[in-house]
């Protein structure tokens, strides 16, 4: 089924309900779906003759408020693509980690980024990246060259984001070097706003008290963590042996039965990045976090790591149990990353519900 047919099927079966703005996004996915089908035939013919790519269809950049169904619609499109259309779907963090790894593997090659994208273009016609949010100078410097290479090698890009293209990497170091990437997005992608007041992630919030987020930090909330840990691990023997994650120590409070209990200091106040959290997520299905403090502007480094941690756990469907200084919606009290924390709070609303 095409994206439009799949969307209608979900509405008719009661999985979702009709949303006018979502329907406009689905119309754009329908356009890209049919263009990729046409491009598939052209690419198959060209590969047999010359191994050259044809021009990629115009991609799609969806941005807007948290919980509006951006990821769901992208996944609906991705799943609907027919056999023979080369496709790849990743979280933005995971894709950039892959790209950095590839660059290290091709360090002796002249213009390695071009070579990597050329090879990628032989394998796929469309790349779907969830949560496109540029906050790292190394990634920002790579993106302009990478996107230009996508044009050369016929890769259509689909992304979800919480910010419009003009606000990507806002106030970032050497941002002027990132501006060509923004212009590429505006030229080669259909930019669509999916906004509104309805947050589909939190529509049932009144029915759930988020009982797995315990505050304030005291003996009572600590006892709740212990109760949850015992419930999740049953009679299995626990270990408190430190883990080694990307050659760095991660101190463990307790671990058993794919349930990891760590302190916030270990997870977010040490030198950690997305690759560390991805490695952790592959070995657990529940993460218990103790002693999450209120975070102000003075704690922006830890706050950024916390946002990345939640993003990775959400992407890998790892549930969260936590002990914190206050309600999760109020945990960040700075201004610089208030928008990013709104997204993190929306994702926590899902991760805390069983």
PEQUI-V285926 format. One record per residue. RES is the residue in one letter. OMEGA is omega in radians with two decimals (* if undefined). Layout:
res:omega
RES:OMEGA
RES:OMEGA
This chain:
res:omega
X:3.08
X:3.13
X:-3.12
X:3.11
X:3.14
X:3.12
X:3.12
X:3.12
X:3.13
X:3.09
X:-3.10
X:-3.11
X:3.09
X:3.10
X:3.07
X:3.02
X:-3.04
X:3.10
X:-3.04
X:-3.12
X:3.06
X:-3.12
X:3.09
X:3.09
X:3.12
X:3.08
X:3.14
X:3.06
X:3.10
X:3.09
X:-3.11
X:3.11
X:-3.09
X:3.10
X:3.10
X:3.07
X:3.11
X:-3.14
X:-3.14
X:-3.14
X:-3.14
X:-3.10
X:3.12
X:-3.14
X:-3.11
X:3.13
X:-3.14
X:-3.06
X:-2.95
X:-3.05
X:3.11
X:3.09
X:2.96
X:-3.10
X:-3.12
X:2.98
X:3.11
X:-3.14
X:-3.10
X:3.09
X:-3.11
X:3.09
X:3.11
X:-3.05
X:3.11
X:3.02
X:-3.10
X:3.05
X:-3.11
X:-3.11
X:-3.14
X:-3.12
X:3.08
X:3.13
X:3.09
X:3.09
X:-3.09
X:-3.11
X:-3.10
X:-3.07
X:-3.06
X:3.06
X:-3.14
X:3.02
X:3.13
X:-3.04
X:3.09
X:-3.14
X:3.13
X:2.90
X:-3.11
X:3.14
X:-3.08
X:3.13
X:-3.12
X:3.05
X:3.08
X:-3.12
X:3.11
X:3.10
X:3.12
X:3.12
X:3.09
X:3.13
X:-3.10
X:-3.04
X:-3.12
X:-3.07
X:3.05
X:-3.11
X:-3.08
X:-3.11
X:3.12
X:-3.14
X:-3.13
X:-3.12
X:3.09
X:3.10
X:3.11
X:3.13
X:3.06
X:-3.06
X:-3.03
X:3.02
X:-3.11
X:3.10
X:3.11
X:-3.14
X:3.13
X:3.08
X:3.11
X:-3.10
X:-3.01
X:3.12
X:-3.09
X:-3.04
X:3.14
X:3.12
X:3.13
X:-3.13
X:-3.13
X:-2.89
X:-3.11
X:3.11
X:-3.13
X:-3.11
X:3.07
X:3.10
X:3.07
X:3.11
X:-3.11
X:-2.99
X:2.92
X:-3.14
X:3.04
X:-3.10
X:3.02
X:-3.13
X:2.88
X:-3.14
X:3.05
X:-3.12
X:3.08
X:-3.06
X:-3.10
X:-3.12
X:3.09
X:3.10
X:-3.12
X:-3.12
X:3.13
X:3.11
X:3.12
X:-3.06
X:-3.12
X:3.13
X:3.13
X:-3.06
X:3.06
X:3.09
X:3.10
X:3.13
X:3.09
X:-3.14
X:-3.10
X:-3.14
X:-2.96
X:3.13
X:2.99
X:-3.10
X:-3.06
X:3.09
X:3.05
X:-3.02
X:-3.12
X:-3.07
X:-3.08
X:3.02
X:-3.06
X:3.11
X:-3.01
X:-3.07
X:3.14
X:-3.02
X:-3.12
X:-3.13
X:-3.10
X:-3.11
X:-3.11
X:-3.03
X:-3.13
X:2.99
X:-2.99
X:3.12
X:-0.05
X:3.12
X:3.13
X:-3.10
X:-3.12
X:3.14
X:3.08
X:3.10
X:3.09
X:3.09
X:-3.14
X:3.11
X:3.14
X:3.12
X:-3.14
X:3.11
X:-3.07
X:-3.04
X:-3.12
X:-3.03
X:-3.07
X:3.11
X:-3.13
X:3.06
X:3.03
X:3.13
X:-3.14
X:3.03
X:2.98
X:-3.09
X:-3.13
X:3.09
X:3.07
X:-3.11
X:2.99
X:-3.14
X:-3.04
X:3.01
X:3.06
X:3.07
X:3.02
X:2.98
X:3.11
X:3.05
X:-3.09
X:3.12
X:-3.13
X:3.05
X:3.11
X:3.14
X:-3.12
X:-3.05
X:-2.94
X:3.13
X:3.01
X:3.14
X:-3.14
X:3.04
X:-3.05
X:-3.12
X:3.08
X:-3.09
X:3.08
X:3.12
X:3.10
X:-3.05
X:-3.11
X:-3.07
X:-3.07
X:2.94
X:3.04
X:3.07
X:3.06
X:-3.10
X:3.13
X:2.93
X:3.04
X:-3.08
X:2.86
X:-3.12
X:3.13
X:3.12
X:3.12
X:-3.09
X:-3.02
X:3.13
X:3.10
X:3.14
X:3.12
X:3.10
X:3.13
X:3.10
X:3.13
X:3.10
X:-3.13
X:3.11
X:-3.08
X:3.13
X:3.11
X:-3.12
X:-3.09
X:3.03
X:3.08
X:-3.14
X:-3.11
X:2.90
X:-2.98
X:2.99
X:-3.02
X:-3.11
X:-3.11
X:3.11
X:-3.05
X:3.13
X:-3.09
X:-2.99
X:3.08
X:-3.07
X:3.03
X:-3.13
X:-2.99
X:-3.08
X:-3.12
X:-3.13
X:3.13
X:3.14
X:3.06
X:3.08
X:-3.14
X:3.13
X:3.11
X:3.13
X:3.09
X:3.13
X:3.08
X:-3.04
X:-3.10
X:-3.10
X:3.07
X:*
